[in-house]
Amino acid sequence: MGMDLIGSGLSYSWYGWRRLVEHLEAWGTDISELRFSNDGDPISKETCSAIADALEAHLHEFSEEDRDWIEQDIDAWRSCNGCSQW
């Protein structure tokens, strides 16, 4: 079980979701819409785009192995029109 982002095609384990949110917060990205519960709370298109921008700007900070899947996530974050947290 983890965080499924319905409408984006993304799914994170709880560990992965926590790490993502920690990185975003450290980079100064607005994480006010991000939750740690599966209640269907929305993430706006604007926030999804900001997450994609942050991941892209900091891609060089990740290991080569992690960069492979993070690059795919960037495309998913950027192309979604918002999503729900389940």
mmCIF file of the C-alpha atoms, coordinates in Angstrom:
data_MODEL
# 
_entry.id   MODEL 
# 
loop_
_atom_site.group_PDB 
_atom_site.id 
_atom_site.type_symbol 
_atom_site.label_atom_id 
_atom_site.label_alt_id 
_atom_site.label_comp_id 
_atom_site.label_asym_id 
_atom_site.label_entity_id 
_atom_site.label_seq_id 
_atom_site.pdbx_PDB_ins_code 
_atom_site.Cartn_x 
_atom_site.Cartn_y 
_atom_site.Cartn_z 
_atom_site.occupancy 
_atom_site.B_iso_or_equiv 
_atom_site.pdbx_formal_charge 
_atom_site.auth_seq_id 
_atom_site.auth_comp_id 
_atom_site.auth_asym_id 
_atom_site.auth_atom_id 
_atom_site.pdbx_PDB_model_num 
ATOM 1  C CA . MET A 1 1  ? 0.000  0.000  0.000   1.00 0.00 ? 1  MET A CA 1 
ATOM 2  C CA . GLY A 1 2  ? 1.131  3.518  -0.684  1.00 0.00 ? 2  GLY A CA 1 
ATOM 3  C CA . MET A 1 3  ? 0.058  6.702  -2.399  1.00 0.00 ? 3  MET A CA 1 
ATOM 4  C CA . ASP A 1 4  ? -1.698 6.274  -5.742  1.00 0.00 ? 4  ASP A CA 1 
ATOM 5  C CA . LEU A 1 5  ? -2.182 9.496  -7.676  1.00 0.00 ? 5  LEU A CA 1 
ATOM 6  C CA . ILE A 1 6  ? -5.317 8.909  -9.706  1.00 0.00 ? 6  ILE A CA 1 
ATOM 7  C CA . GLY A 1 7  ? -5.233 10.886 -12.933 1.00 0.00 ? 7  GLY A CA 1 
ATOM 8  C CA . SER A 1 8  ? -1.458 10.931 -13.222 1.00 0.00 ? 8  SER A CA 1 
ATOM 9  C CA . GLY A 1 9  ? -0.584 7.246  -13.512 1.00 0.00 ? 9  GLY A CA 1 
ATOM 10 C CA . LEU A 1 10 ? 1.862  7.615  -10.603 1.00 0.00 ? 10 LEU A CA 1 
ATOM 11 C CA . SER A 1 11 ? 2.082  5.408  -7.540  1.00 0.00 ? 11 SER A CA 1 
ATOM 12 C CA . TYR A 1 12 ? 4.564  5.640  -4.667  1.00 0.00 ? 12 TYR A CA 1 
ATOM 13 C CA . SER A 1 13 ? 5.288  3.431  -1.697  1.00 0.00 ? 13 SER A CA 1 
ATOM 14 C CA . TRP A 1 14 ? 4.848  5.289  1.596   1.00 0.00 ? 14 TRP A CA 1 
ATOM 15 C CA . TYR A 1 15 ? 8.630  5.494  1.886   1.00 0.00 ? 15 TYR A CA 1 
ATOM 16 C CA . GLY A 1 16 ? 8.963  6.883  -1.630  1.00 0.00 ? 16 GLY A CA 1 
ATOM 17 C CA . TRP A 1 17 ? 6.136  9.384  -1.082  1.00 0.00 ? 17 TRP A CA 1 
ATOM 18 C CA . ARG A 1 18 ? 7.709  10.622 2.151   1.00 0.00 ? 18 ARG A CA 1 
ATOM 19 C CA . ARG A 1 19 ? 11.107 11.020 0.472   1.00 0.00 ? 19 ARG A CA 1 
ATOM 20 C CA . LEU A 1 20 ? 9.568  12.875 -2.462  1.00 0.00 ? 20 LEU A CA 1 
ATOM 21 C CA . VAL A 1 21 ? 7.733  15.281 -0.159  1.00 0.00 ? 21 VAL A CA 1 
ATOM 22 C CA . GLU A 1 22 ? 10.893 15.822 1.925   1.00 0.00 ? 22 GLU A CA 1 
ATOM 23 C CA . HIS A 1 23 ? 12.876 16.708 -1.215  1.00 0.00 ? 23 HIS A CA 1 
ATOM 24 C CA . LEU A 1 24 ? 10.172 19.041 -2.493  1.00 0.00 ? 24 LEU A CA 1 
ATOM 25 C CA . GLU A 1 25 ? 9.976  20.810 0.846   1.00 0.00 ? 25 GLU A CA 1 
ATOM 26 C CA . ALA A 1 26 ? 13.771 21.210 1.015   1.00 0.00 ? 26 ALA A CA 1 
ATOM 27 C CA . TRP A 1 27 ? 13.747 22.674 -2.498  1.00 0.00 ? 27 TRP A CA 1 
ATOM 28 C CA . GLY A 1 28 ? 11.116 25.238 -1.510  1.00 0.00 ? 28 GLY A CA 1 
ATOM 29 C CA . THR A 1 29 ? 8.260  23.716 -3.512  1.00 0.00 ? 29 THR A CA 1 
ATOM 30 C CA . ASP A 1 30 ? 4.764  24.397 -2.177  1.00 0.00 ? 30 ASP A CA 1 
ATOM 31 C CA . ILE A 1 31 ? 3.640  21.067 -0.696  1.00 0.00 ? 31 ILE A CA 1 
ATOM 32 C CA . SER A 1 32 ? 0.459  22.357 0.962   1.00 0.00 ? 32 SER A CA 1 
ATOM 33 C CA . GLU A 1 33 ? -1.761 20.130 -1.215  1.00 0.00 ? 33 GLU A CA 1 
ATOM 34 C CA . LEU A 1 34 ? 0.225  16.942 -0.525  1.00 0.00 ? 34 LEU A CA 1 
ATOM 35 C CA . ARG A 1 35 ? -1.153 14.560 2.100   1.00 0.00 ? 35 ARG A CA 1 
ATOM 36 C CA . PHE A 1 36 ? -0.166 11.420 3.934   1.00 0.00 ? 36 PHE A CA 1 
ATOM 37 C CA . SER A 1 37 ? -3.616 9.877  3.764   1.00 0.00 ? 37 SER A CA 1 
ATOM 38 C CA . ASN A 1 38 ? -5.605 8.239  0.992   1.00 0.00 ? 38 ASN A CA 1 
ATOM 39 C CA . ASP A 1 39 ? -8.714 10.425 1.199   1.00 0.00 ? 39 ASP A CA 1 
ATOM 40 C CA . GLY A 1 40 ? -8.883 11.507 -2.430  1.00 0.00 ? 40 GLY A CA 1 
ATOM 41 C CA . ASP A 1 41 ? -7.659 15.033 -1.744  1.00 0.00 ? 41 ASP A CA 1 
ATOM 42 C CA . PRO A 1 42 ? -6.828 16.807 -5.002  1.00 0.00 ? 42 PRO A CA 1 
ATOM 43 C CA . ILE A 1 43 ? -3.482 18.045 -6.249  1.00 0.00 ? 43 ILE A CA 1 
ATOM 44 C CA . SER A 1 44 ? -3.973 20.884 -8.730  1.00 0.00 ? 44 SER A CA 1 
ATOM 45 C CA . LYS A 1 45 ? -2.522 21.020 -12.224 1.00 0.00 ? 45 LYS A CA 1 
ATOM 46 C CA . GLU A 1 46 ? -0.374 23.949 -11.076 1.00 0.00 ? 46 GLU A CA 1 
ATOM 47 C CA . THR A 1 47 ? 1.113  21.964 -8.198  1.00 0.00 ? 47 THR A CA 1 
ATOM 48 C CA . CYS A 1 48 ? 1.749  18.965 -10.454 1.00 0.00 ? 48 CYS A CA 1 
ATOM 49 C CA . SER A 1 49 ? 3.604  21.262 -12.840 1.00 0.00 ? 49 SER A CA 1 
ATOM 50 C CA . ALA A 1 50 ? 5.621  22.782 -9.964  1.00 0.00 ? 50 ALA A CA 1 
ATOM 51 C CA . ILE A 1 51 ? 6.591  19.276 -8.803  1.00 0.00 ? 51 ILE A CA 1 
ATOM 52 C CA . ALA A 1 52 ? 7.737  18.404 -12.341 1.00 0.00 ? 52 ALA A CA 1 
ATOM 53 C CA . ASP A 1 53 ? 9.774  21.625 -12.489 1.00 0.00 ? 53 ASP A CA 1 
ATOM 54 C CA . ALA A 1 54 ? 11.413 20.913 -9.118  1.00 0.00 ? 54 ALA A CA 1 
ATOM 55 C CA . LEU A 1 55 ? 12.290 17.328 -10.027 1.00 0.00 ? 55 LEU A CA 1 
ATOM 56 C CA . GLU A 1 56 ? 13.721 18.449 -13.350 1.00 0.00 ? 56 GLU A CA 1 
ATOM 57 C CA . ALA A 1 57 ? 15.795 21.225 -11.756 1.00 0.00 ? 57 ALA A CA 1 
ATOM 58 C CA . HIS A 1 58 ? 17.237 18.844 -9.156  1.00 0.00 ? 58 HIS A CA 1 
ATOM 59 C CA . LEU A 1 59 ? 17.571 15.700 -11.275 1.00 0.00 ? 59 LEU A CA 1 
ATOM 60 C CA . HIS A 1 60 ? 21.361 15.945 -11.073 1.00 0.00 ? 60 HIS A CA 1 
ATOM 61 C CA . GLU A 1 61 ? 21.163 15.389 -7.293  1.00 0.00 ? 61 GLU A CA 1 
ATOM 62 C CA . PHE A 1 62 ? 19.930 11.819 -7.717  1.00 0.00 ? 62 PHE A CA 1 
ATOM 63 C CA . SER A 1 63 ? 21.941 8.695  -8.423  1.00 0.00 ? 63 SER A CA 1 
ATOM 64 C CA . GLU A 1 64 ? 22.028 7.486  -12.012 1.00 0.00 ? 64 GLU A CA 1 
ATOM 65 C CA . GLU A 1 65 ? 19.771 4.587  -11.076 1.00 0.00 ? 65 GLU A CA 1 
ATOM 66 C CA . ASP A 1 66 ? 17.163 6.875  -9.504  1.00 0.00 ? 66 ASP A CA 1 
ATOM 67 C CA . ARG A 1 67 ? 17.331 9.356  -12.372 1.00 0.00 ? 67 ARG A CA 1 
ATOM 68 C CA . ASP A 1 68 ? 15.894 6.722  -14.734 1.00 0.00 ? 68 ASP A CA 1 
ATOM 69 C CA . TRP A 1 69 ? 12.557 6.417  -12.937 1.00 0.00 ? 69 TRP A CA 1 
ATOM 70 C CA . ILE A 1 70 ? 12.450 10.033 -11.769 1.00 0.00 ? 70 ILE A CA 1 
ATOM 71 C CA . GLU A 1 71 ? 12.678 11.230 -15.380 1.00 0.00 ? 71 GLU A CA 1 
ATOM 72 C CA . GLN A 1 72 ? 9.603  9.152  -16.180 1.00 0.00 ? 72 GLN A CA 1 
ATOM 73 C CA . ASP A 1 73 ? 7.828  10.659 -13.185 1.00 0.00 ? 73 ASP A CA 1 
ATOM 74 C CA . ILE A 1 74 ? 8.660  14.181 -14.381 1.00 0.00 ? 74 ILE A CA 1 
ATOM 75 C CA . ASP A 1 75 ? 6.782  13.529 -17.614 1.00 0.00 ? 75 ASP A CA 1 
ATOM 76 C CA . ALA A 1 76 ? 3.796  12.111 -15.713 1.00 0.00 ? 76 ALA A CA 1 
ATOM 77 C CA . TRP A 1 77 ? 3.684  15.054 -13.277 1.00 0.00 ? 77 TRP A CA 1 
ATOM 78 C CA . ARG A 1 78 ? 3.960  17.557 -16.121 1.00 0.00 ? 78 ARG A CA 1 
ATOM 79 C CA . SER A 1 79 ? 1.326  15.970 -18.350 1.00 0.00 ? 79 SER A CA 1 
ATOM 80 C CA . CYS A 1 80 ? -1.382 15.386 -15.742 1.00 0.00 ? 80 CYS A CA 1 
ATOM 81 C CA . ASN A 1 81 ? -4.159 17.920 -15.303 1.00 0.00 ? 81 ASN A CA 1 
ATOM 82 C CA . GLY A 1 82 ? -4.259 17.431 -11.565 1.00 0.00 ? 82 GLY A CA 1 
ATOM 83 C CA . CYS A 1 83 ? -4.851 14.240 -9.646  1.00 0.00 ? 83 CYS A CA 1 
ATOM 84 C CA . SER A 1 84 ? -6.418 12.716 -6.535  1.00 0.00 ? 84 SER A CA 1 
ATOM 85 C CA . GLN A 1 85 ? -4.450 11.173 -3.675  1.00 0.00 ? 85 GLN A CA 1 
ATOM 86 C CA . TRP A 1 86 ? -5.617 7.587  -2.967  1.00 0.00 ? 86 TRP A CA 1 
# 
